[in-house]
Amino acid sequence: MGERVRTPLVVANWKMHKTRAQAASFVQAVLARLASVRGVEIVICPPFTALETVGRMLLGSPVRLGAQNLHWESQGAFTGEVSAGMLVDLGCAYVIVGHSERRRMFCDTDERVRRKVRAAFDAGLIPILCVGETLEERQAGQTESRVTAQVAEGTLDLSGEEVGRLVIAYEPVWAIGTGYAASGQEACRVNGLIREFLRQRFGSFGEGTRIQYGGSVTSRNAEEFLSQPEVDGALVGGASLDPEEFVGIVQAAAGAVAPQPGDERPNSSYDPA
Ligand code: PGA
């Protein structure tokens, strides 16, 4: 694996999983092994209820804390919502914004996503902006236009310097939680289109943006994605709930897992187009 331009970022998105006790036992199981990995930045995004527990355990380690969502206002009468400042108060460094589950089920429109990205930066958090096409959009040949539109709207209020620190996760909706990952090549192609868009709009700042792939990443297929020049890490859902799986993915990102002779990697790639 050649020299990387950007430090790869591997993010565990636990979604609505794990009590505090379960979260603590996961961190206990993986922390020493994760902390010894070099050349990869690692973030764990537990549900809000486990942020404090996990944050305390990560103190003093290189593993960072992230949240899965935020509200764009700093405070107010917004029952059930959590602000960027509250996340900073808990020790968060990152926040996932515009995940497709939130776009689909919780009205996270492009406009709301834009405001959330702005709010995250204003509070000192790094947003992980999720973009990706649905199966229908892919089949209609709209992958490029949809993904570009989501990136355009999500970065509308940002300075070039902020774009350079932003993380984008390309997550084709049809690959999330389905076991049908995109191919490494296709992830690299779409990430390359996102990079080109950023370059055109933000010049050389766009070189710094880390663009991850997400959608059915496992320890078996991680290397296929993470060895691509345009894939700067992974946003991992289901496989991040299991300590062995998550450590395996992080190790793949570090290039620590060299393929062994006879080590057959089942082809999990799937392109529905
Ligand atoms: P998955 O989820 O890894 O379970 O497909 C990815 C995500 O939703 O971020």
Boltz pocket constraint, residues with backbone or C-beta under 6 A from the ligand:
constraints:
  - pocket:
      binder: B
      contacts: [[A, 13], [A, 171], [A, 175], [A, 176], [A, 177], [A, 178], [A, 179], [A, 214], [A, 215], [A, 216], [A, 217], [A, 235], [A, 236], [A, 237], [A, 238], [A, 239]]
      max_distance: 6.0
